């Protein structure tokens, strides 16, 4: 197997473009989903008079799980 840096760069750019496109679709149509990304049950929100503290624990865990699975699948393929 020969090392081809342009081919590898092309793959990285394609993967990055797909991720950015998927993120754009999620942000565009996210309000129409049956659940709100970033406002899942288990996320902590404290609201006071002039102060709001938001800690997206469940959202972070879910995002970490999805990205880890995606990374594992991509590493397994190559």
PDB file of N, CA, C and O in Angstrom:
ATOM      1  N   UNK A   1       0.835  -1.168   0.000  1.00  0.00           N
ATOM      2  CA  UNK A   1       0.000   0.000   0.000  1.00  0.00           C
ATOM      3  C   UNK A   1       0.883   1.235   0.000  1.00  0.00           C
ATOM      4  O   UNK A   1       1.843   1.333   0.765  1.00  0.00           O
ATOM      5  N   UNK A   2       0.547   2.163  -0.860  1.00  0.00           N
ATOM      6  CA  UNK A   2       1.353   3.362  -0.996  1.00  0.00           C
ATOM      7  C   UNK A   2       0.674   4.529  -0.292  1.00  0.00           C
ATOM      8  O   UNK A   2      -0.553   4.634  -0.282  1.00  0.00           O
ATOM      9  N   UNK A   3       1.471   5.390   0.286  1.00  0.00           N
ATOM     10  CA  UNK A   3       0.969   6.570   0.981  1.00  0.00           C
ATOM     11  C   UNK A   3       0.695   7.670  -0.031  1.00  0.00           C
ATOM     12  O   UNK A   3       1.606   8.112  -0.730  1.00  0.00           O
ATOM     13  N   UNK A   4      -0.554   8.115  -0.115  1.00  0.00           N
ATOM     14  CA  UNK A   4      -0.948   9.173  -1.038  1.00  0.00           C
ATOM     15  C   UNK A   4      -1.564  10.311  -0.230  1.00  0.00           C
ATOM     16  O   UNK A   4      -2.738  10.237   0.133  1.00  0.00           O
ATOM     17  N   UNK A   5      -0.800  11.356   0.056  1.00  0.00           N
ATOM     18  CA  UNK A   5      -1.312  12.421   0.927  1.00  0.00           C
ATOM     19  C   UNK A   5      -2.499  13.175   0.329  1.00  0.00           C
ATOM     20  O   UNK A   5      -3.370  13.613   1.080  1.00  0.00           O
ATOM     21  N   UNK A   6      -2.566  13.340  -0.972  1.00  0.00           N
ATOM     22  CA  UNK A   6      -3.687  14.057  -1.581  1.00  0.00           C
ATOM     23  C   UNK A   6      -4.992  13.264  -1.444  1.00  0.00           C
ATOM     24  O   UNK A   6      -6.056  13.841  -1.220  1.00  0.00           O
ATOM     25  N   UNK A   7      -4.899  11.956  -1.578  1.00  0.00           N
ATOM     26  CA  UNK A   7      -6.093  11.117  -1.420  1.00  0.00           C
ATOM     27  C   UNK A   7      -6.587  11.166   0.027  1.00  0.00           C
ATOM     28  O   UNK A   7      -7.787  11.269   0.280  1.00  0.00           O
ATOM     29  N   UNK A   8      -5.655  11.092   0.963  1.00  0.00           N
ATOM     30  CA  UNK A   8      -6.037  11.170   2.376  1.00  0.00           C
ATOM     31  C   UNK A   8      -6.631  12.535   2.713  1.00  0.00           C
ATOM     32  O   UNK A   8      -7.608  12.617   3.457  1.00  0.00           O
ATOM     33  N   UNK A   9      -6.051  13.607   2.172  1.00  0.00           N
ATOM     34  CA  UNK A   9      -6.579  14.943   2.390  1.00  0.00           C
ATOM     35  C   UNK A   9      -7.987  15.054   1.803  1.00  0.00           C
ATOM     36  O   UNK A   9      -8.867  15.663   2.412  1.00  0.00           O
ATOM     37  N   UNK A  10      -8.198  14.477   0.640  1.00  0.00           N
ATOM     38  CA  UNK A  10      -9.523  14.486   0.030  1.00  0.00           C
ATOM     39  C   UNK A  10     -10.555  13.788   0.888  1.00  0.00           C
ATOM     40  O   UNK A  10     -11.683  14.263   1.019  1.00  0.00           O
ATOM     41  N   UNK A  11     -10.182  12.673   1.469  1.00  0.00           N
ATOM     42  CA  UNK A  11     -11.103  11.938   2.347  1.00  0.00           C
ATOM     43  C   UNK A  11     -11.441  12.753   3.596  1.00  0.00           C
ATOM     44  O   UNK A  11     -12.591  12.796   4.032  1.00  0.00           O
ATOM     45  N   UNK A  12     -10.426  13.392   4.157  1.00  0.00           N
ATOM     46  CA  UNK A  12     -10.657  14.208   5.351  1.00  0.00           C
ATOM     47  C   UNK A  12     -11.581  15.378   5.019  1.00  0.00           C
ATOM     48  O   UNK A  12     -12.494  15.685   5.785  1.00  0.00           O
ATOM     49  N   UNK A  13     -11.348  16.030   3.882  1.00  0.00           N
ATOM     50  CA  UNK A  13     -12.200  17.147   3.485  1.00  0.00           C
ATOM     51  C   UNK A  13     -13.635  16.698   3.215  1.00  0.00           C
ATOM     52  O   UNK A  13     -14.576  17.401   3.583  1.00  0.00           O
ATOM     53  N   UNK A  14     -13.817  15.549   2.585  1.00  0.00           N
ATOM     54  CA  UNK A  14     -15.164  15.021   2.358  1.00  0.00           C
ATOM     55  C   UNK A  14     -15.872  14.700   3.673  1.00  0.00           C
ATOM     56  O   UNK A  14     -17.043  15.038   3.851  1.00  0.00           O
ATOM     57  N   UNK A  15     -15.172  14.059   4.576  1.00  0.00           N
ATOM     58  CA  UNK A  15     -15.763  13.721   5.871  1.00  0.00           C
ATOM     59  C   UNK A  15     -16.120  14.983   6.647  1.00  0.00           C
ATOM     60  O   UNK A  15     -17.185  15.059   7.261  1.00  0.00           O
ATOM     61  N   UNK A  16     -15.240  15.962   6.621  1.00  0.00           N
ATOM     62  CA  UNK A  16     -15.506  17.221   7.313  1.00  0.00           C
ATOM     63  C   UNK A  16     -16.714  17.920   6.696  1.00  0.00           C
ATOM     64  O   UNK A  16     -17.557  18.457   7.415  1.00  0.00           O
ATOM     65  N   UNK A  17     -16.800  17.914   5.377  1.00  0.00           N
ATOM     66  CA  UNK A  17     -17.938  18.525   4.704  1.00  0.00           C
ATOM     67  C   UNK A  17     -19.248  17.841   5.046  1.00  0.00           C
ATOM     68  O   UNK A  17     -20.266  18.508   5.232  1.00  0.00           O
ATOM     69  N   UNK A  18     -19.235  16.527   5.130  1.00  0.00           N
ATOM     70  CA  UNK A  18     -20.445  15.787   5.500  1.00  0.00           C
ATOM     71  C   UNK A  18     -20.874  16.096   6.935  1.00  0.00           C
ATOM     72  O   UNK A  18     -22.064  16.232   7.220  1.00  0.00           O
ATOM     73  N   UNK A  19     -19.903  16.202   7.823  1.00  0.00           N
ATOM     74  CA  UNK A  19     -20.221  16.523   9.213  1.00  0.00           C
ATOM     75  C   UNK A  19     -20.803  17.928   9.309  1.00  0.00           C
ATOM     76  O   UNK A  19     -21.784  18.146  10.020  1.00  0.00           O
ATOM     77  N   UNK A  20     -20.206  18.881   8.600  1.00  0.00           N
ATOM     78  CA  UNK A  20     -20.704  20.260   8.623  1.00  0.00           C
ATOM     79  C   UNK A  20     -22.107  20.329   8.015  1.00  0.00           C
ATOM     80  O   UNK A  20     -22.965  21.042   8.534  1.00  0.00           O
ATOM     81  N   UNK A  21     -22.350  19.601   6.926  1.00  0.00           N
ATOM     82  CA  UNK A  21     -23.676  19.581   6.308  1.00  0.00           C
ATOM     83  C   UNK A  21     -24.706  18.964   7.254  1.00  0.00           C
ATOM     84  O   UNK A  21     -25.818  19.478   7.375  1.00  0.00           O
ATOM     85  N   UNK A  22     -24.350  17.877   7.919  1.00  0.00           N
ATOM     86  CA  UNK A  22     -25.268  17.241   8.870  1.00  0.00           C
ATOM     87  C   UNK A  22     -25.570  18.182  10.039  1.00  0.00           C
ATOM     88  O   UNK A  22     -26.711  18.264  10.493  1.00  0.00           O
ATOM     89  N   UNK A  23     -24.563  18.880  10.517  1.00  0.00           N
ATOM     90  CA  UNK A  23     -24.769  19.840  11.601  1.00  0.00           C
ATOM     91  C   UNK A  23     -25.674  20.982  11.148  1.00  0.00           C
ATOM     92  O   UNK A  23     -26.541  21.428  11.900  1.00  0.00           O
ATOM     93  N   UNK A  24     -25.473  21.448   9.931  1.00  0.00           N
ATOM     94  CA  UNK A  24     -26.337  22.492   9.381  1.00  0.00           C
ATOM     95  C   UNK A  24     -27.779  22.047   9.267  1.00  0.00           C
ATOM     96  O   UNK A  24     -28.691  22.809   9.590  1.00  0.00           O
ATOM     97  N   UNK A  25     -28.001  20.821   8.810  1.00  0.00           N
ATOM     98  CA  UNK A  25     -29.365  20.286   8.732  1.00  0.00           C
ATOM     99  C   UNK A  25     -29.994  20.158  10.118  1.00  0.00           C
ATOM    100  O   UNK A  25     -31.173  20.455  10.309  1.00  0.00           O
ATOM    101  N   UNK A  26     -29.194  19.714  11.071  1.00  0.00           N
ATOM    102  CA  UNK A  26     -29.694  19.566  12.434  1.00  0.00           C
ATOM    103  C   UNK A  26     -30.095  20.913  13.017  1.00  0.00           C
ATOM    104  O   UNK A  26     -31.131  21.026  13.672  1.00  0.00           O
ATOM    105  N   UNK A  27     -29.280  21.934  12.782  1.00  0.00           N
ATOM    106  CA  UNK A  27     -29.604  23.259  13.297  1.00  0.00           C
ATOM    107  C   UNK A  27     -30.804  23.869  12.570  1.00  0.00           C
ATOM    108  O   UNK A  27     -31.607  24.577  13.178  1.00  0.00           O
ATOM    109  N   UNK A  28     -30.921  23.597  11.283  1.00  0.00           N
ATOM    110  CA  UNK A  28     -32.026  24.153  10.505  1.00  0.00           C
ATOM    111  C   UNK A  28     -33.353  23.508  10.874  1.00  0.00           C
ATOM    112  O   UNK A  28     -34.347  24.207  11.074  1.00  0.00           O
ATOM    113  N   UNK A  29     -33.381  22.194  10.965  1.00  0.00           N
ATOM    114  CA  UNK A  29     -34.625  21.473  11.200  1.00  0.00           C
ATOM    115  C   UNK A  29     -34.741  20.935  12.622  1.00  0.00           C
ATOM    116  O   UNK A  29     -35.636  20.139  12.905  1.00  0.00           O
ATOM    117  N   UNK A  30     -33.863  21.349  13.511  1.00  0.00           N
ATOM    118  CA  UNK A  30     -33.853  20.845  14.879  1.00  0.00           C
ATOM    119  C   UNK A  30     -35.106  21.170  15.666  1.00  0.00           C
ATOM    120  O   UNK A  30     -35.505  20.407  16.546  1.00  0.00           O
ATOM    121  N   UNK A  31     -35.729  22.297  15.358  1.00  0.00           N
ATOM    122  CA  UNK A  31     -36.935  22.667  16.109  1.00  0.00           C
ATOM    123  C   UNK A  31     -38.122  21.778  15.747  1.00  0.00           C
ATOM    124  O   UNK A  31     -39.103  21.732  16.490  1.00  0.00           O
ATOM    125  N   UNK A  32     -38.048  21.075  14.622  1.00  0.00           N
ATOM    126  CA  UNK A  32     -39.144  20.194  14.204  1.00  0.00           C
ATOM    127  C   UNK A  32     -38.981  18.764  14.713  1.00  0.00           C
ATOM    128  O   UNK A  32     -39.866  17.933  14.510  1.00  0.00           O
ATOM    129  N   UNK A  33     -37.873  18.472  15.364  1.00  0.00           N
ATOM    130  CA  UNK A  33     -37.654  17.141  15.919  1.00  0.00           C
ATOM    131  C   UNK A  33     -38.534  16.946  17.148  1.00  0.00           C
ATOM    132  O   UNK A  33     -38.915  17.923  17.792  1.00  0.00           O
ATOM    133  N   UNK A  34     -38.865  15.686  17.485  1.00  0.00           N
ATOM    134  CA  UNK A  34     -39.698  15.452  18.665  1.00  0.00           C
ATOM    135  C   UNK A  34     -38.974  15.745  19.976  1.00  0.00           C
ATOM    136  O   UNK A  34     -39.617  15.814  21.023  1.00  0.00           O
ATOM    137  N   UNK A  35     -37.674  15.916  19.946  1.00  0.00           N
ATOM    138  CA  UNK A  35     -36.915  16.279  21.136  1.00  0.00           C
ATOM    139  C   UNK A  35     -36.015  17.457  20.769  1.00  0.00           C
ATOM    140  O   UNK A  35     -35.633  17.615  19.609  1.00  0.00           O
ATOM    141  N   UNK A  36     -35.686  18.262  21.739  1.00  0.00           N
ATOM    142  CA  UNK A  36     -34.864  19.443  21.496  1.00  0.00           C
ATOM    143  C   UNK A  36     -33.424  19.141  21.881  1.00  0.00           C
ATOM    144  O   UNK A  36     -33.128  18.852  23.041  1.00  0.00           O
ATOM    145  N   UNK A  37     -32.536  19.209  20.906  1.00  0.00           N
ATOM    146  CA  UNK A  37     -31.111  19.034  21.190  1.00  0.00           C
ATOM    147  C   UNK A  37     -30.674  20.217  22.047  1.00  0.00           C
ATOM    148  O   UNK A  37     -30.922  21.369  21.691  1.00  0.00           O
ATOM    149  N   UNK A  38     -30.032  19.939  23.159  1.00  0.00           N
ATOM    150  CA  UNK A  38     -29.602  20.993  24.062  1.00  0.00           C
ATOM    151  C   UNK A  38     -30.586  21.259  25.181  1.00  0.00           C
ATOM    152  O   UNK A  38     -30.269  21.989  26.120  1.00  0.00           O
ATOM    153  N   UNK A  39     -31.751  20.692  25.100  1.00  0.00           N
ATOM    154  CA  UNK A  39     -32.757  20.845  26.153  1.00  0.00           C
ATOM    155  C   UNK A  39     -33.350  19.482  26.507  1.00  0.00           C
ATOM    156  O   UNK A  39     -34.566  19.337  26.636  1.00  0.00           O
ATOM    157  N   UNK A  40     -32.493  18.504  26.659  1.00  0.00           N
ATOM    158  CA  UNK A  40     -32.946  17.154  26.968  1.00  0.00           C
ATOM    159  C   UNK A  40     -33.205  17.012  28.463  1.00  0.00           C
ATOM    160  O   UNK A  40     -32.652  17.765  29.264  1.00  0.00           O
ATOM    161  N   UNK A  41     -34.041  16.052  28.841  1.00  0.00           N
ATOM    162  CA  UNK A  41     -34.236  15.791  30.273  1.00  0.00           C
ATOM    163  C   UNK A  41     -32.903  15.372  30.898  1.00  0.00           C
ATOM    164  O   UNK A  41     -32.206  14.517  30.352  1.00  0.00           O
ATOM    165  N   UNK A  42     -32.559  15.950  32.004  1.00  0.00           N
ATOM    166  CA  UNK A  42     -31.287  15.670  32.656  1.00  0.00           C
ATOM    167  C   UNK A  42     -30.306  16.817  32.520  1.00  0.00           C
ATOM    168  O   UNK A  42     -29.315  16.870  33.248  1.00  0.00           O
ATOM    169  N   UNK A  43     -30.565  17.742  31.592  1.00  0.00           N
ATOM    170  CA  UNK A  43     -29.755  18.950  31.502  1.00  0.00           C
ATOM    171  C   UNK A  43     -30.159  19.870  32.658  1.00  0.00           C
ATOM    172  O   UNK A  43     -31.342  20.002  32.970  1.00  0.00           O
ATOM    173  N   UNK A  44     -29.183  20.492  33.280  1.00  0.00           N
ATOM    174  CA  UNK A  44     -29.434  21.301  34.469  1.00  0.00           C
ATOM    175  C   UNK A  44     -29.618  22.757  34.068  1.00  0.00           C
ATOM    176  O   UNK A  44     -28.798  23.318  33.341  1.00  0.00           O
ATOM    177  N   UNK A  45     -30.703  23.368  34.547  1.00  0.00           N
ATOM    178  CA  UNK A  45     -30.974  24.780  34.290  1.00  0.00           C
ATOM    179  C   UNK A  45     -31.400  25.438  35.607  1.00  0.00           C
ATOM    180  O   UNK A  45     -32.369  25.018  36.240  1.00  0.00           O
ATOM    181  N   UNK A  46     -30.660  26.473  36.005  1.00  0.00           N
ATOM    182  CA  UNK A  46     -31.037  27.293  37.159  1.00  0.00           C
ATOM    183  C   UNK A  46     -31.374  28.678  36.644  1.00  0.00           C
ATOM    184  O   UNK A  46     -30.552  29.314  35.984  1.00  0.00           O
ATOM    185  N   UNK A  47     -32.574  29.149  36.941  1.00  0.00           N
ATOM    186  CA  UNK A  47     -32.985  30.492  36.521  1.00  0.00           C
ATOM    187  C   UNK A  47     -33.282  31.321  37.762  1.00  0.00           C
ATOM    188  O   UNK A  47     -34.058  30.916  38.628  1.00  0.00           O
ATOM    189  N   UNK A  48     -32.657  32.474  37.830  1.00  0.00           N
ATOM    190  CA  UNK A  48     -32.921  33.460  38.883  1.00  0.00           C
ATOM    191  C   UNK A  48     -33.356  34.751  38.208  1.00  0.00           C
ATOM    192  O   UNK A  48     -33.601  34.764  37.002  1.00  0.00           O
ATOM    193  N   UNK A  49     -33.453  35.813  38.952  1.00  0.00           N
ATOM    194  CA  UNK A  49     -33.945  37.073  38.413  1.00  0.00           C
ATOM    195  C   UNK A  49     -33.165  37.535  37.184  1.00  0.00           C
ATOM    196  O   UNK A  49     -33.751  37.723  36.117  1.00  0.00           O
ATOM    197  N   UNK A  50     -31.877  37.717  37.317  1.00  0.00           N
ATOM    198  CA  UNK A  50     -31.048  38.217  36.208  1.00  0.00           C
ATOM    199  C   UNK A  50     -29.898  37.259  35.903  1.00  0.00           C
ATOM    200  O   UNK A  50     -28.822  37.674  35.472  1.00  0.00           O
ATOM    201  N   UNK A  51     -30.143  35.990  36.131  1.00  0.00           N
ATOM    202  CA  UNK A  51     -29.066  35.006  35.975  1.00  0.00           C
ATOM    203  C   UNK A  51     -29.651  33.673  35.523  1.00  0.00           C
ATOM    204  O   UNK A  51     -30.649  33.205  36.072  1.00  0.00           O
ATOM    205  N   UNK A  52     -29.035  33.077  34.537  1.00  0.00           N
ATOM    206  CA  UNK A  52     -29.414  31.732  34.092  1.00  0.00           C
ATOM    207  C   UNK A  52     -28.154  30.900  33.963  1.00  0.00           C
ATOM    208  O   UNK A  52     -27.208  31.293  33.281  1.00  0.00           O
ATOM    209  N   UNK A  53     -28.141  29.755  34.615  1.00  0.00           N
ATOM    210  CA  UNK A  53     -27.027  28.820  34.531  1.00  0.00           C
ATOM    211  C   UNK A  53     -27.530  27.567  33.830  1.00  0.00           C
ATOM    212  O   UNK A  53     -28.519  26.965  34.248  1.00  0.00           O
ATOM    213  N   UNK A  54     -26.846  27.181  32.766  1.00  0.00           N
ATOM    214  CA  UNK A  54     -27.265  26.021  31.982  1.00  0.00           C
ATOM    215  C   UNK A  54     -26.098  25.066  31.847  1.00  0.00           C
ATOM    216  O   UNK A  54     -25.020  25.462  31.404  1.00  0.00           O
ATOM    217  N   UNK A  55     -26.300  23.808  32.224  1.00  0.00           N
ATOM    218  CA  UNK A  55     -25.270  22.781  32.118  1.00  0.00           C
ATOM    219  C   UNK A  55     -25.856  21.580  31.388  1.00  0.00           C
ATOM    220  O   UNK A  55     -26.616  20.812  31.978  1.00  0.00           O
ATOM    221  N   UNK A  56     -25.513  21.404  30.101  1.00  0.00           N
ATOM    222  CA  UNK A  56     -26.122  20.336  29.287  1.00  0.00           C
ATOM    223  C   UNK A  56     -25.442  18.976  29.493  1.00  0.00           C
ATOM    224  O   UNK A  56     -24.716  18.509  28.616  1.00  0.00           O
ATOM    225  N   UNK A  57     -25.670  18.354  30.626  1.00  0.00           N
ATOM    226  CA  UNK A  57     -25.003  17.092  30.955  1.00  0.00           C
ATOM    227  C   UNK A  57     -25.447  15.975  30.013  1.00  0.00           C
ATOM    228  O   UNK A  57     -24.600  15.312  29.415  1.00  0.00           O
ATOM    229  N   UNK A  58     -26.742  15.754  29.867  1.00  0.00           N
ATOM    230  CA  UNK A  58     -27.247  14.654  29.041  1.00  0.00           C
ATOM    231  C   UNK A  58     -26.944  14.914  27.565  1.00  0.00           C
ATOM    232  O   UNK A  58     -26.601  13.991  26.826  1.00  0.00           O
ATOM    233  N   UNK A  59     -27.069  16.163  27.141  1.00  0.00           N
ATOM    234  CA  UNK A  59     -26.739  16.507  25.758  1.00  0.00           C
ATOM    235  C   UNK A  59     -25.269  16.224  25.480  1.00  0.00           C
ATOM    236  O   UNK A  59     -24.933  15.692  24.422  1.00  0.00           O
ATOM    237  N   UNK A  60     -24.394  16.570  26.410  1.00  0.00           N
ATOM    238  CA  UNK A  60     -22.961  16.315  26.244  1.00  0.00           C
ATOM    239  C   UNK A  60     -22.659  14.817  26.196  1.00  0.00           C
ATOM    240  O   UNK A  60     -21.848  14.368  25.387  1.00  0.00           O
ATOM    241  N   UNK A  61     -23.308  14.059  27.056  1.00  0.00           N
ATOM    242  CA  UNK A  61     -23.101  12.607  27.047  1.00  0.00           C
ATOM    243  C   UNK A  61     -23.577  11.982  25.747  1.00  0.00           C
ATOM    244  O   UNK A  61     -22.908  11.114  25.186  1.00  0.00           O
ATOM    245  N   UNK A  62     -24.735  12.424  25.267  1.00  0.00           N
ATOM    246  CA  UNK A  62     -25.278  11.905  24.016  1.00  0.00           C
ATOM    247  C   UNK A  62     -24.383  12.274  22.833  1.00  0.00           C
ATOM    248  O   UNK A  62     -24.122  11.439  21.967  1.00  0.00           O
ATOM    249  N   UNK A  63     -23.920  13.502  22.796  1.00  0.00           N
ATOM    250  CA  UNK A  63     -23.027  13.940  21.734  1.00  0.00           C
ATOM    251  C   UNK A  63     -21.705  13.177  21.784  1.00  0.00           C
ATOM    252  O   UNK A  63     -21.172  12.795  20.742  1.00  0.00           O
ATOM    253  N   UNK A  64     -21.182  12.957  22.963  1.00  0.00           N
ATOM    254  CA  UNK A  64     -19.949  12.191  23.116  1.00  0.00           C
ATOM    255  C   UNK A  64     -20.129  10.753  22.641  1.00  0.00           C
ATOM    256  O   UNK A  64     -19.249  10.203  21.979  1.00  0.00           O
ATOM    257  N   UNK A  65     -21.256  10.148  22.971  1.00  0.00           N
ATOM    258  CA  UNK A  65     -21.536   8.785  22.546  1.00  0.00           C
ATOM    259  C   UNK A  65     -21.629   8.685  21.023  1.00  0.00           C
ATOM    260  O   UNK A  65     -21.058   7.774  20.424  1.00  0.00           O
ATOM    261  N   UNK A  66     -22.339   9.606  20.405  1.00  0.00           N
ATOM    262  CA  UNK A  66     -22.498   9.593  18.945  1.00  0.00           C
ATOM    263  C   UNK A  66     -21.161   9.814  18.251  1.00  0.00           C
ATOM    264  O   UNK A  66     -20.833   9.107  17.298  1.00  0.00           O
ATOM    265  N   UNK A  67     -20.388  10.785  18.719  1.00  0.00           N
ATOM    266  CA  UNK A  67     -19.086  11.054  18.094  1.00  0.00           C
ATOM    267  C   UNK A  67     -18.105   9.907  18.311  1.00  0.00           C
ATOM    268  O   UNK A  67     -17.319   9.591  17.418  1.00  0.00           O
ATOM    269  N   UNK A  68     -18.140   9.281  19.483  1.00  0.00           N
ATOM    270  CA  UNK A  68     -17.266   8.133  19.738  1.00  0.00           C
ATOM    271  C   UNK A  68     -17.628   6.958  18.837  1.00  0.00           C
ATOM    272  O   UNK A  68     -16.747   6.276  18.314  1.00  0.00           O
ATOM    273  N   UNK A  69     -18.917   6.726  18.658  1.00  0.00           N
ATOM    274  CA  UNK A  69     -19.365   5.653  17.777  1.00  0.00           C
ATOM    275  C   UNK A  69     -18.960   5.941  16.331  1.00  0.00           C
ATOM    276  O   UNK A  69     -18.502   5.043  15.624  1.00  0.00           O
ATOM    277  N   UNK A  70     -19.126   7.168  15.899  1.00  0.00           N
ATOM    278  CA  UNK A  70     -18.735   7.553  14.544  1.00  0.00           C
ATOM    279  C   UNK A  70     -17.234   7.383  14.347  1.00  0.00           C
ATOM    280  O   UNK A  70     -16.799   6.858  13.322  1.00  0.00           O
ATOM    281  N   UNK A  71     -16.443   7.819  15.316  1.00  0.00           N
ATOM    282  CA  UNK A  71     -14.987   7.672  15.238  1.00  0.00           C
ATOM    283  C   UNK A  71     -14.598   6.190  15.209  1.00  0.00           C
ATOM    284  O   UNK A  71     -13.722   5.795  14.440  1.00  0.00           O
ATOM    285  N   UNK A  72     -15.239   5.379  16.034  1.00  0.00           N
ATOM    286  CA  UNK A  72     -14.941   3.945  16.072  1.00  0.00           C
ATOM    287  C   UNK A  72     -15.253   3.296  14.727  1.00  0.00           C
ATOM    288  O   UNK A  72     -14.474   2.484  14.227  1.00  0.00           O
ATOM    289  N   UNK A  73     -16.398   3.657  14.142  1.00  0.00           N
ATOM    290  CA  UNK A  73     -16.763   3.094  12.836  1.00  0.00           C
ATOM    291  C   UNK A  73     -15.786   3.515  11.745  1.00  0.00           C
ATOM    292  O   UNK A  73     -15.418   2.706  10.893  1.00  0.00           O
ATOM    293  N   UNK A  74     -15.368   4.774  11.767  1.00  0.00           N
ATOM    294  CA  UNK A  74     -14.416   5.246  10.748  1.00  0.00           C
ATOM    295  C   UNK A  74     -13.045   4.602  10.917  1.00  0.00           C
ATOM    296  O   UNK A  74     -12.398   4.264   9.926  1.00  0.00           O
ATOM    297  N   UNK A  75     -12.592   4.426  12.160  1.00  0.00           N
ATOM    298  CA  UNK A  75     -11.290   3.797  12.413  1.00  0.00           C
ATOM    299  C   UNK A  75     -11.332   2.305  12.052  1.00  0.00           C
ATOM    300  O   UNK A  75     -10.337   1.751  11.586  1.00  0.00           O
ATOM    301  N   UNK A  76     -12.466   1.671  12.263  1.00  0.00           N
ATOM    302  CA  UNK A  76     -12.595   0.244  11.987  1.00  0.00           C
ATOM    303  C   UNK A  76     -12.563  -0.004  10.479  1.00  0.00           C
ATOM    304  O   UNK A  76     -12.064  -1.032  10.023  1.00  0.00           O
ATOM    305  N   UNK A  77     -13.093   0.935   9.719  1.00  0.00           N
ATOM    306  CA  UNK A  77     -13.158   0.797   8.267  1.00  0.00           C
ATOM    307  C   UNK A  77     -11.795   0.912   7.595  1.00  0.00           C
ATOM    308  O   UNK A  77     -11.535   0.254   6.588  1.00  0.00           O
ATOM    309  N   UNK A  78     -10.936   1.742   8.150  1.00  0.00           N
ATOM    310  CA  UNK A  78      -9.628   1.937   7.505  1.00  0.00           C
ATOM    311  C   UNK A  78      -8.550   1.052   8.062  1.00  0.00           C
ATOM    312  O   UNK A  78      -7.406   1.114   7.611  1.00  0.00           O
TER     313      UNK A  78
END
